[in-house]
Amino acid sequence: MDSGNLIVSDEVGGQGDHQVKILWQSFANPTDTFLPGMKMDGNLALTSWRSYEDPAPGNYTFVHCQGENQFVIWKRSIKYWKSSVSSRFAGSYEMSPAISYLLSNFTLRVSPNDTVPFLTSALYRDTRLVMTHWGQLKYMKMDSEKVWLLVWVEPRDRCSVFNACGNFGSCNSKFDSMCKCLPGYKPNSIESWNAGDFSGGCSRKTNVCSGDATKATFLSLKMMKVGNPDAQFNAKNEEECKSECLNNCQCYAYSYESTQKDAVCWIWYEDLNNLEEEYEDGCDLHVRVAFSDIVEDRYCVTNYEVAEIVLLQNPLGTAVELVAWLLWKEGRELEFMDQTLSQTCNADECLKCVNVGLLCLQEDPNERPTMSNVVFMLGSESNTLPSPKEPAFVIRRCPSSRASTSSKLETFSRNELTVTIEHGR
């Protein structure tokens, strides 16, 4: 047929009662290609070829899970990619309305807006959707010169693969080593991790269910994609949301969102999976960690000619609250000091180092001390110093992951609203 549907039929009935019975049709039994006129329901599946030359069934299958309202790509028996039509927390990618409209055989109601035009079946002439043998679902349209142009593809990068970094592992495709464990977590298998196999995920370094809530805190990770929460409720404020998580040993993380209409708290009790950093529609995820796991490299020195405080070794390279600020705010600054120095380091000198360090991290450059003022404050006998405000961003210096053979250092800003360039004073 002109639609591309190959039909095998049989003529039944006698003279005057002629009927055509469809025995088989390609639209109900596709291989790797979906054409306009098909409908992706629970009975239809696209199966990739084994290779470019071999049309035998390959490793990847694309299906629609109607009960879960998800489109899924399976790699044999392993979930390789998934998408939902729409969800606040899906741990997946929202399916393009234009693709959903095609897959529904033009029955899905799609409301036009600034990003989605008014859709009609006429827009889908000379289009096709293909499940490739390497695992990508591609939507293509033929141009006026009879060339197939790529319009849409998923998974679009390494982090789009479902749970690419395993449980409690966060993905960032901008780096050669795309996976990192969340703060306070470590790889379950160092050997596999170093070999580039991140599927085993991560686990806690320290148990946070000791019964002492003061030994745990939350690190705020911005713009995170994460799987569905296990509970949600309307909270009066973020403190109520935080307390709900902190007082439950099974809570791994929470997220809080306040609007003019209401304020909602989401809680995660099960393993965090399908995590991705710098996700455009992501949430602010507050991950529960032990203080001892994030205050790693810190020391107090009495020689003010060389005074250094390393505030935080952040394994994500993304936004987190400064541990020093958390301790300062709660009046627990001395916990920032290495316990091996507790008997030899002067407490007042350590507090002064932390105070000056936080002053150097102020958002407004005019509120940061000059180097001469830093030297003066550290060498002064007076313990009266300006009180710091909450730092707005933190600079992390680490070896470039893009140039493993180079010793070049890169800087990362805490958010995308500020651009920090280092200049000598």
C-alpha positions in Angstrom: 0.0 0.0 0.0 1.1 3.6 -0.4 1.3 3.9 3.4 4.1 1.3 3.4 1.9 -1.4 5.0 2.5 -4.8 3.4 -0.7 -6.9 3.6 -1.2 -10.5 3.0 -4.9 -11.2 2.5 -7.3 -13.9 1.4 -10.6 -13.6 -0.5 -13.5 -15.3 1.4 -17.2 -15.7 0.7 -19.1 -16.8 -2.3 -20.4 -14.9 -5.3 -22.2 -11.8 -4.1 -20.7 -12.0 -0.7 -17.1 -11.2 -1.5 -14.9 -10.3 1.5 -11.2 -9.8 2.0 -9.6 -11.3 5.1 -6.3 -9.9 6.3 -4.0 -12.7 7.2 -0.9 -10.7 8.1 0.3 -7.0 7.8 3.6 -5.4 8.4 2.1 -2.5 10.4 1.1 -5.1 13.1 4.4 -7.0 12.8 7.2 -4.5 12.3 10.9 -5.2 12.6 13.0 -2.1 13.4 11.0 0.6 11.7 7.8 2.5 12.8 5.9 4.3 10.0 2.9 6.8 10.2 -0.3 4.8 10.4 1.1 2.3 13.0 0.1 2.5 16.6 2.5 1.7 19.5 0.4 -0.2 21.9 1.0 -3.1 24.3 1.1 -5.5 21.4 3.6 -3.7 19.2 7.4 -3.8 19.5 10.3 -2.5 17.4 13.3 -4.9 17.4 16.7 -3.8 16.1 18.6 -5.6 13.5 21.7 -7.6 14.5 23.9 -5.3 12.3 23.7 -3.1 9.2 23.8 -6.2 7.0 22.1 -8.7 9.2 18.3 -8.2 9.6 18.1 -11.0 12.2 16.6 -9.9 15.6 19.2 -7.8 17.5 19.8 -6.9 21.1 17.4 -3.9 21.4 13.6 -3.7 21.7 11.4 -0.7 21.9 8.0 -1.1 23.6 5.2 0.9 25.3 4.4 -0.1 28.9 0.9 1.1 29.0 0.3 0.5 32.7 3.3 2.6 33.7 2.8 5.1 30.9 6.4 4.7 29.8 8.2 4.0 26.6 11.1 1.6 27.2 14.2 0.3 25.3 15.3 -3.1 26.5 18.8 -4.4 25.9 18.0 -8.1 26.1 16.5 -8.3 29.6 18.1 -5.1 30.9 16.2 -1.8 30.9 18.4 0.4 28.7 16.4 3.6 28.4 12.9 4.8 29.5 10.7 7.8 29.0 7.4 8.9 30.4 4.8 11.1 28.8 5.1 13.6 31.7 6.2 13.4 35.3 7.7 15.7 37.9 10.1 13.0 39.0 10.3 10.2 36.5 14.0 9.3 36.6 13.5 9.3 32.8 13.3 11.7 29.9 10.0 13.2 28.9 9.0 11.9 25.5 8.7 14.6 22.9 5.0 15.4 22.3 5.6 15.2 18.5 6.9 11.6 18.9 4.2 10.6 21.3 1.6 11.9 18.8 3.1 9.8 16.0 3.3 6.7 18.2 -0.4 7.1 19.2 -1.4 7.0 15.5 -2.4 10.7 15.9 -4.9 10.0 18.6 -3.0 11.6 21.5 -4.3 15.1 22.4 -1.3 17.5 22.4 -2.0 21.1 23.5 0.0 23.6 21.3 2.3 26.1 23.1 5.4 28.1 22.5 7.6 24.9 22.0 5.0 22.5 20.6 3.2 23.6 17.4 -0.3 22.5 16.4 0.2 18.9 15.3 -1.5 17.2 12.4 -0.9 13.9 10.6 0.1 15.8 7.5 3.3 16.9 9.2 4.5 13.3 9.3 4.6 12.5 5.6 8.0 10.9 4.7 9.0 10.2 8.3 10.1 7.1 10.1 11.2 6.0 13.5 14.0 3.4 13.7 15.4 1.2 16.5 19.0 1.0 15.5 21.3 -2.0 16.2 23.5 0.1 18.5 20.6 1.0 20.8 19.4 4.5 19.7 15.8 5.3 18.7 16.0 7.7 15.8 13.2 9.8 14.3 14.0 11.0 10.7 12.3 13.0 8.0 13.1 13.1 4.3 13.9 16.5 2.8 13.1 17.8 -0.7 16.3 16.2 -2.0 15.3 12.7 -0.7 17.8 12.7 2.1 16.9 11.4 5.5 17.5 14.1 8.2 17.8 13.3 11.9 15.1 15.2 13.9 15.2 13.4 17.3 17.2 10.7 19.0 17.3 8.9 22.4 19.4 7.9 24.3 21.2 11.1 23.1 24.3 10.6 25.2 26.0 8.2 27.7 24.1 9.7 30.7 20.7 9.1 28.9 21.2 5.4 29.3 19.0 4.2 32.2 20.9 4.2 35.6 24.2 4.5 33.7 26.2 5.0 36.9 24.3 2.5 39.1 22.6 3.2 42.4 23.9 6.3 44.2 26.1 7.1 41.2 25.7 10.5 39.4 26.4 10.9 35.7 27.8 13.9 33.8 28.5 13.3 30.1 30.7 16.4 29.9 33.6 14.5 31.5 35.6 11.5 30.2 35.0 9.7 33.5 31.2 10.3 33.4 30.3 8.7 36.7 31.0 9.8 40.3 29.6 8.5 43.6 27.4 10.9 45.5 29.0 12.7 48.5 29.5 10.2 51.3 29.4 7.2 49.0 32.1 5.0 47.4 32.1 2.5 44.5 31.0 -1.0 45.3 33.8 -2.3 43.1 36.9 -0.2 42.6 38.2 -2.6 40.0 35.0 -2.4 37.9 34.8 1.4 38.4 38.4 1.9 37.2 37.7 -0.3 34.2 34.7 1.9 33.2 32.0 -0.4 34.4 29.8 1.7 36.6 26.7 -0.6 36.7 27.5 -1.8 40.3 26.9 1.7 41.7 28.0 3.0 45.0 27.3 2.5 48.7 27.6 4.6 51.9 31.0 5.1 53.5 29.6 5.6 57.0 26.3 4.5 58.6 24.1 7.5 59.3 21.6 5.6 61.4 23.6 5.8 64.6 20.8 7.5 66.5 22.7 10.7 66.7 21.2 13.1 64.2 23.9 15.7 64.8 26.4 13.5 63.1 24.6 13.8 59.8 23.7 16.7 57.5 22.5 17.3 54.0 24.4 18.3 50.9 22.4 20.2 48.3 22.9 19.1 44.7 21.4 21.4 42.1 19.7 20.5 38.8 19.6 16.8 39.5 17.6 14.2 37.6 16.5 11.4 39.9 14.0 8.5 40.1 10.5 8.7 41.5 10.3 9.6 45.2 8.8 7.1 47.6 6.6 9.6 49.5 5.4 13.2 49.3 3.4 15.5 51.5 2.6 19.2 51.9 5.1 20.8 54.2 4.9 24.1 56.0 8.5 24.9 55.2 11.7 23.3 54.2 12.8 22.7 57.8 9.8 20.4 58.3 10.8 18.5 55.1 14.4 18.2 56.3 13.4 17.0 59.8 11.1 14.3 58.3 14.1 12.9 56.4 16.6 13.4 59.2 14.5 11.6 61.8 14.1 8.5 59.6 17.1 6.3 59.2 15.8 4.9 55.9 15.7 8.3 54.3 18.4 8.9 51.7 17.4 12.3 50.4 14.6 14.9 50.2 13.6 17.7 47.8 11.5 20.7 48.6 9.6 23.0 46.3 7.5 26.0 47.3 5.1 27.9 45.0 2.4 30.5 45.6 -0.2 27.7 45.7 1.5 25.1 47.9 4.8 23.7 49.2 5.7 20.1 48.6 8.2 17.8 50.2 9.4 14.6 48.4 11.2 11.9 50.3 13.4 9.0 49.0 13.6 5.8 51.1 14.8 3.5 48.5 18.1 3.5 46.6 18.7 6.6 44.5 19.0 5.7 40.8 19.2 7.1 37.3 21.0 10.2 38.7 22.3 12.9 36.3 23.9 16.3 37.0 23.2 19.6 35.3 19.8 18.3 34.1 17.7 21.2 32.7 14.5 20.3 34.4 16.1 18.8 37.4 15.4 19.4 41.1 17.4 20.5 44.1 18.2 17.2 45.8 19.4 17.2 49.4 21.4 14.1 50.1 21.9 12.8 53.6 25.6 12.2 54.5 27.7 11.9 57.6 29.9 14.8 58.6 32.9 12.5 58.8 32.6 11.6 55.1 32.7 15.1 53.7 35.1 16.9 56.0 38.1 15.1 54.6 41.1 17.4 53.9 41.3 20.1 56.5 44.0 21.2 58.9 44.9 24.1 61.1 48.4 25.7 61.0 50.0 28.1 63.4 52.5 29.4 60.8 50.6 32.2 59.2 53.2 32.6 56.4 51.5 29.6 54.8 47.9 29.2 55.9 45.6 26.9 54.0 42.1 25.5 54.6 40.7 23.0 52.1 37.0 23.2 52.7 35.6 20.4 50.7 36.6 17.7 48.3 33.4 17.5 46.3 33.2 14.3 44.3 30.5 15.7 42.0 32.0 18.9 40.7 28.5 20.5 41.1 26.7 22.6 43.7 26.9 21.6 47.3 26.7 23.6 50.6 30.0 24.3 52.2 30.7 22.0 55.1 32.6 24.8 56.9 29.6 27.1 56.6 27.3 24.4 58.0 29.5 23.9 61.0 30.0 27.7 61.5 26.3 28.3 61.4 25.7 25.7 64.1 28.5 26.9 66.3 30.5 23.7 65.8 33.5 25.2 64.0 36.1 23.1 65.9 34.7 19.9 64.4 36.2 21.2 61.1 39.7 20.6 62.6 41.5 17.3 62.1 41.0 15.3 65.3 44.7 14.4 65.3 45.5 18.1 65.8 43.0 18.6 68.6 45.7 18.4 71.3 48.3 20.5 69.6 46.4 23.2 67.6 45.2 26.4 69.3 41.4 26.5 69.1 41.3 30.2 68.6 43.8 30.1 65.8 41.7 27.4 64.1 38.5 29.4 64.4 40.3 32.4 62.9 41.4 30.3 59.9 37.9 29.2 59.3 36.5 32.7 59.7 39.0 34.2 57.2 38.5 31.3 54.8 34.7 31.9 54.7 35.3 35.7 54.2 37.3 34.8 51.1 34.3 33.0 49.7 31.7 35.8 49.8 29.5 36.3 46.8 30.2 40.0 46.5 33.8 40.6 45.6 33.7 43.8 47.6 33.1 41.8 50.7 36.2 39.6 50.2 39.4 40.7 52.0 42.5 41.5 50.0 45.6 39.4 50.5 47.1 42.1 52.6 44.0 42.1 54.8 44.1 38.3 55.0 47.7 38.4 56.2 46.8 41.1 58.7 43.8 39.2 60.1 45.7 36.0 60.5 48.6 37.6 62.2 46.6 39.9 64.4 46.3 39.2 68.1 42.7 40.3 68.0 40.0 37.6 67.7 37.3 40.1 66.6 36.8 39.6 62.9 33.8 40.3 60.5 31.2 37.6 60.5 30.9 35.9 57.1 27.7 35.6 55.1 26.6 32.3 53.4 29.0 31.7 50.5 27.1 31.7 47.1 29.5 29.5 45.3 32.6 27.4 45.8 35.6 27.0 43.5 36.9 23.5 43.2 40.3 22.9 41.5 40.9 19.4 40.2 42.9 17.7 37.4 41.1 18.1 34.1 39.2 14.9 33.2 39.4 15.9 29.5 43.2 15.8 29.4 44.3 12.9 31.5 47.9 13.3 30.4 48.0 16.9 31.4 48.5 18.5 34.8 46.2 21.5 33.9 43.9 22.6 36.6 40.3 23.6 36.0 37.9 25.6 38.1 34.2 25.0 38.5 31.6 27.5 39.7 28.8 26.4 42.1 26.1 27.5 39.7 25.5 28.7 36.2 24.6 32.2 37.3 28.2 33.2 38.1 31.3 33.0 36.0 34.5 33.0 38.1 37.8 33.9 36.5 40.9 33.8 38.7 43.1 36.9 38.7 46.1 37.6 40.8 45.8 40.6 43.1 
